[in-house]
Amino acid sequence: MAKLFEPLTIGGVTLPNRIQVSPMCQYSAVEGVAQDWHLIHLGGLMMSGAGLLIAEATAVEPAGRITHGCLGLWNDAQEAALTDLVARIRPLSSARLGIQLSHAGRRGSARSIADRGRGESLPPEEGAWTTKGPSALAYNDQWAVPEAMSVEAITQLTRAFAESASRAVRAGFEVIEIHGAHGYLLHQFLSPRTNHRTDAYGGSPEGRMRFPLEVVEAVRAVLPAHCALGFRVNSTDWHPEGLKLDDAMVLAEALKARGVDYVTMSAGNLVPDAQIPPASPGHQVPFAARVKAETGLTAAAVGMITDPLQAEAILTEGQADMIALARGFLDDPRWGWHAAAMLGVDADYPPQYLRARPNNWRGYHRVHPEAKRVDSAKQADRPNNSGWDRPTG
């Protein structure tokens, strides 16, 4: 079988394959509460062929949202909406469900893409709120200066992450991912570019890691054995004075020691003067390869992985354990099924969609010539299988 479609166990969760739908902000919540859009969006992605679907960055307190339209998980109404959503979409496939817990820090209180946001803070008349950060440093002159967090505020927010994790488990999510990348709050604490503190939560690498690791410990403590814990790592700040991949390796070892089951290795977006090289296919795969080799952590690769043969090669060459896609699934919500057909794997289809299975449709054209075709005779015992290759009205 293709490596992409082998099961993978992370913590207490066994995924049916190694394809992950990355968290993707939808900016469609109301007061942090999931809406019909989330049901349609996530429900559709449950039938994508992926083994793990992670819901978008979800704030652990009101000030942790990026925009007014971001999901939240700090109150009962938000928990009830997500509980209902999970109950509705879970039966659609064998995919497992996760959620990413996040705090935007100084990058919060912003306009969304839907509101034609161009990367700036909300003005007061549009309901701006006071943002938080390790230090009172704005992203740039178009962003508000955040409030430097007190030790008491750090302690309260650590508790908020744990409380949101408990709510997520009650709602039915089995994988909890903590967002520690992309210039949001935990990343802001980690980097010397944004953390200028002189107390126990700043200064040395150990000090700058203290808050993120306390969050990990607090969340790990509330997760039952049947769940898994992940962390999105910022592999490099792409800045000479920022974090480097060596720093990410130190963090990964600390995460492993505290019970993190997997990491997704991403990068960038911390400061406006970052020197980010042009993106190219698989440009972040070496980050996953190094953390996997040096720490033994289960590693997900992300970043311009668009082709199933490319994804399969990353896994077979041992560079990663899991492949994460975001925009690829927006472009092609059946990416996983198409990958299975190309790689000669018999993917699970819901009965309502069986007539679109490659083995039931002789005109299917996506199978790669190098891939071994699944023997359709093996599928003869499938209900309603015969005759579905004939043209229908």
C-alpha positions in Angstrom: 0.0 0.0 0.0 1.1 3.6 -0.6 2.7 5.1 2.5 0.3 8.0 2.3 -2.6 5.7 3.1 -1.0 3.7 5.9 -2.6 4.2 9.3 -0.7 6.4 11.8 -1.0 6.4 15.6 -0.5 9.7 17.4 -1.0 9.5 21.2 -4.3 7.7 21.8 -5.6 8.3 18.3 -5.1 6.1 15.2 -5.6 7.9 11.9 -6.8 5.9 8.9 -4.2 7.6 6.7 -1.4 10.2 6.9 -3.2 13.1 5.2 -4.1 16.1 7.4 -6.4 19.0 6.6 -4.6 21.9 8.2 -6.5 24.5 10.3 -7.9 27.2 8.0 -9.4 30.4 9.4 -12.9 31.0 7.9 -13.8 34.4 9.6 -17.4 33.3 9.7 -18.2 32.8 13.4 -20.6 35.1 15.4 -19.3 36.0 18.8 -17.0 33.0 18.5 -19.9 30.6 17.8 -19.7 28.2 14.8 -22.3 28.8 12.1 -23.9 26.9 9.2 -20.8 27.8 7.2 -18.6 25.7 9.5 -21.0 22.8 9.2 -20.8 22.9 5.5 -17.1 23.6 5.3 -16.0 21.0 7.8 -18.6 18.5 6.8 -17.4 18.6 3.2 -13.8 18.1 4.3 -14.8 15.1 6.3 -15.5 13.5 2.9 -12.1 14.6 1.4 -10.2 11.4 1.9 -8.1 12.9 4.7 -7.3 11.0 7.9 -7.2 14.0 10.2 -9.3 17.1 9.9 -8.3 20.0 12.2 -10.7 22.9 12.7 -9.4 26.4 12.4 -7.5 28.4 14.9 -9.9 28.8 17.9 -9.4 31.5 20.5 -9.2 30.6 24.1 -10.5 34.1 25.2 -12.2 37.0 23.4 -8.9 39.0 23.1 -7.3 36.0 21.5 -9.3 36.2 18.3 -7.6 37.5 15.1 -10.9 39.1 13.9 -14.5 39.4 15.0 -15.3 36.4 12.9 -12.9 33.9 14.5 -14.0 30.8 16.3 -13.8 30.8 20.1 -14.0 28.2 22.8 -14.3 30.0 26.1 -18.0 29.8 26.9 -20.9 27.4 26.9 -22.6 28.6 23.8 -19.4 28.1 21.7 -18.9 24.6 23.2 -22.6 23.7 22.5 -22.3 24.8 18.8 -19.1 22.7 18.3 -20.6 19.7 20.1 -23.5 19.8 17.7 -21.2 20.3 14.7 -19.0 17.3 15.7 -22.0 15.1 16.3 -23.3 15.9 12.8 -20.1 15.4 10.8 -18.3 12.6 12.6 -20.5 9.8 11.0 -19.6 11.0 7.5 -16.2 9.2 7.3 -13.5 7.5 9.3 -11.5 10.7 9.5 -10.5 11.8 13.0 -11.3 15.3 14.2 -9.0 17.9 15.8 -9.1 21.5 16.7 -6.3 24.1 17.0 -6.3 26.3 20.1 -4.7 29.7 19.6 -4.3 33.2 20.9 -3.5 36.0 18.3 -1.6 38.2 20.7 -0.6 41.5 19.1 -1.9 40.3 15.7 -5.5 40.3 17.0 -8.3 42.9 16.7 -7.8 43.0 12.9 -10.0 43.1 9.8 -10.6 39.8 8.1 -10.1 38.9 4.5 -13.9 39.0 4.1 -13.8 42.6 5.3 -11.1 43.5 2.8 -8.5 43.5 5.5 -5.0 44.4 4.3 -3.1 43.7 7.5 -4.0 46.4 10.0 -5.6 46.8 13.4 -9.3 47.6 13.6 -10.2 51.3 14.3 -12.1 51.9 17.6 -15.3 52.6 15.7 -15.2 49.0 14.3 -15.1 47.4 17.7 -11.3 47.1 18.3 -10.1 45.5 21.6 -6.9 45.8 23.5 -4.4 43.2 22.3 -1.7 41.4 24.4 1.9 40.5 23.9 5.0 39.6 25.8 6.2 43.2 25.3 4.6 46.4 24.2 5.8 46.2 20.6 3.5 46.7 17.7 3.8 44.6 14.5 4.3 47.8 12.5 2.9 51.3 12.4 -0.4 50.1 11.1 -1.0 47.9 14.2 -1.9 48.9 17.7 0.7 48.6 20.5 -0.2 45.5 22.6 -0.4 45.5 26.4 2.6 43.8 27.9 1.3 40.8 29.9 1.7 40.7 33.6 2.7 37.4 35.3 -0.8 37.2 36.6 -2.2 37.5 33.1 0.1 34.8 31.8 -1.1 32.5 34.6 -4.7 33.2 33.7 -4.2 32.6 30.1 -2.5 29.3 30.7 -5.6 28.3 32.6 -7.7 29.5 29.7 -5.9 27.2 27.3 -6.5 24.2 29.6 -10.2 25.1 30.0 -10.7 25.4 26.2 -8.9 22.0 25.8 -11.4 20.5 28.2 -14.3 22.0 26.3 -12.9 20.7 23.1 -12.7 17.1 24.5 -16.3 17.4 25.7 -17.3 18.6 22.3 -15.9 15.4 20.8 -12.5 16.5 19.4 -9.8 13.8 19.8 -6.8 15.8 18.7 -5.8 19.1 20.3 -3.2 21.2 18.5 -1.6 24.3 20.1 -0.7 27.1 17.8 2.9 28.2 18.5 3.7 29.7 15.1 2.8 32.3 12.5 3.5 35.3 14.6 0.7 34.7 17.2 1.1 35.0 20.9 3.0 31.8 21.9 5.4 32.5 19.0 5.7 36.1 20.1 6.9 34.8 23.5 9.4 32.4 21.9 11.2 34.8 19.7 13.8 37.4 20.8 12.5 39.7 18.1 9.1 40.1 20.0 9.9 39.2 23.6 12.0 41.8 25.3 11.0 40.8 28.8 13.6 40.8 31.6 11.6 38.6 34.0 11.3 34.8 34.2 9.3 34.8 30.9 12.0 36.5 28.8 15.7 36.8 28.2 17.2 33.4 27.8 15.8 30.7 25.5 14.6 28.9 28.6 12.7 32.0 29.8 11.2 32.7 26.4 10.0 29.0 26.2 8.5 29.1 29.7 5.0 30.3 28.9 4.4 28.1 25.8 5.7 25.1 27.7 3.4 25.9 30.7 0.5 26.0 28.3 1.5 22.6 26.9 1.8 21.1 30.4 -1.6 22.6 31.4 -3.3 21.2 28.3 -1.7 17.8 28.5 -2.9 17.5 32.1 -6.6 17.7 31.1 -6.4 15.4 28.0 -7.7 11.9 28.5 -5.7 8.9 27.2 -7.8 8.5 24.1 -6.8 12.0 22.8 -3.6 13.3 21.2 -1.7 16.6 21.6 0.0 18.4 18.8 2.0 21.7 18.5 2.5 23.9 15.4 6.1 25.0 15.6 7.6 28.0 13.9 10.8 26.5 12.4 12.5 29.8 11.6 11.6 33.5 11.8 13.5 34.1 8.5 15.3 37.0 10.3 19.0 37.2 11.3 18.0 38.3 14.8 15.1 35.8 15.2 14.6 32.2 15.9 16.5 29.7 13.7 15.9 26.0 13.0 18.4 25.1 15.8 16.1 26.9 18.2 13.1 24.9 16.9 15.0 21.7 17.6 15.5 22.7 21.3 11.8 23.5 21.5 10.8 20.2 19.9 12.8 18.3 22.5 11.1 20.2 25.3 7.7 19.6 23.7 8.4 15.8 23.5 9.5 15.7 27.1 6.1 17.2 28.1 4.0 14.7 26.2 3.4 16.3 22.8 2.5 13.6 20.3 3.3 15.3 17.0 4.5 18.6 15.6 3.6 20.4 12.4 6.7 22.3 11.2 5.8 25.7 9.7 7.5 29.1 9.5 7.3 32.9 9.1 4.9 35.8 9.7 6.4 37.1 12.9 7.9 40.5 11.8 7.3 42.6 8.7 11.1 42.7 7.8 11.5 39.0 7.7 13.6 37.8 4.8 11.4 35.0 3.5 12.7 33.2 0.4 10.4 32.6 -2.5 8.1 29.7 -1.8 8.6 26.6 -3.8 7.1 23.1 -3.8 7.8 21.4 -0.4 9.9 24.3 0.8 9.3 23.5 4.5 9.8 19.8 4.2 13.4 19.9 5.5 12.1 21.4 8.8 10.0 18.3 9.3 12.8 16.0 8.2 15.2 17.4 10.7 12.9 17.3 13.7 11.8 13.8 12.9 15.5 12.6 12.5 16.8 14.4 15.6 13.9 14.1 18.1 11.9 11.1 17.0 8.8 13.2 17.2 6.0 12.4 14.8 6.4 15.2 12.2 3.9 16.7 9.8 5.2 18.5 6.7 3.3 21.5 5.4 3.8 24.1 2.6 3.1 23.8 -1.1 2.6 20.1 -1.1 0.1 19.8 -3.8 0.7 16.6 -5.8 0.0 13.0 -4.4 3.3 11.7 -5.9 5.2 14.5 -4.2 3.4 13.7 -0.9 4.2 10.0 -1.2 7.8 10.6 -1.9 8.2 12.8 1.2 6.8 9.9 3.3 8.7 7.1 1.6 12.0 9.0 1.9 11.4 9.3 5.6 11.2 13.1 5.7 7.9 13.3 7.5 5.2 11.1 9.0 2.2 13.1 7.9 1.3 15.5 5.1 -0.7 18.6 5.9 -2.5 20.6 3.2 -4.7 23.7 3.5 -5.3 25.6 0.3 -4.9 22.3 -1.6 -8.2 21.2 0.0 -9.9 24.4 -0.7 -9.0 24.1 -4.4 -9.8 20.3 -4.5 -12.1 19.2 -1.6 -11.6 15.6 -2.8 -7.8 15.7 -2.8 -7.5 12.6 -0.7 -9.8 10.5 -2.9 -7.9 11.7 -6.0 -4.6 10.9 -4.3 -5.8 7.4 -3.6 -6.9 6.8 -7.2 -3.5 8.1 -8.5 -1.6 5.9 -6.1 -3.7 2.8 -6.8 -5.4 2.7 -3.3 -9.0 1.8 -2.8 -10.3 4.7 -0.7 -13.4 4.6 1.4 -16.4 6.3 -0.2 -19.7 7.0 1.4 -22.5 4.9 -0.3 -24.0 8.0 -1.8 -20.9 8.7 -3.8 -19.9 5.2 -4.8 -20.6 5.7 -8.4 -17.7 8.2 -8.6 -15.2 5.6 -7.3 -12.5 5.0 -10.0 -13.2 1.2 -9.9 -16.9 1.9 -10.7 -16.2 4.5 -13.5 -14.2 3.3 -16.5 -13.7 6.8 -17.7 -11.8 7.9 -14.6 -8.6 9.6 -15.8 -6.6 10.6 -12.7 -4.7 7.3 -12.2 -1.0 7.9 -12.7 0.5 5.5 -15.3 3.2 4.3 -12.8 0.6 3.5 -10.1 -0.8 0.0 -9.8 -4.5 0.0 -10.4 -6.7 -1.6 -7.7 -8.3 -4.8 -8.9 -11.9 -3.9 -9.3 -12.9 -7.6 -9.0 -12.0 -7.3 -5.3 -14.8 -4.8 -5.0 -17.5 -7.0 -6.5 -19.1 -7.7 -3.1 -19.6 -4.0 -2.5 -23.3 -3.1 -2.3 -24.7 -1.4 -5.5 -21.4 -1.8 -7.2 -22.3 -3.5 -10.5 -23.3 -1.4 -13.4 -22.3 2.0 -11.9 -19.8 2.4 -14.7 -22.6 2.9 -17.2 -23.7 6.4 -18.1 -26.4 7.8 -15.9 -28.9 10.6 -16.2 
